[in-house]
Amino acid sequence: MNLELDFRRAWRDWPYRSRFPLIKVGPHSDDLLIVLHASGRRPRSKFAYWESEWPFIPVLEFDDWTYEEVAAIITAAVPADA
């Protein structure tokens, strides 16, 4: 529950959230845990995914890539530090 509430608060204040309209956050629909749990079963992206077990650690497919490089490939509209 703490993870969901913290995510809601962070998502609400994140200026780039409108670029991800399919992510549902709120008291009636929280996608956070569903997305994290399903990450290990779904086809993974070409660049990164979440480990499907708690504590949900982000994993980069390419060990020599930085998070900034991966973020730039996913979308240039959202800076890596965001």
Buried (B, 14 or more C-beta within 10 A) or exposed (E): EEBBEEBBEEBEEBEEBEEEEEBEBEEEEBBBBEBBBEBBEEEEEEBBBBEEEEEBEEEBEEEEBEEEBBBBEBEEEBEEEE
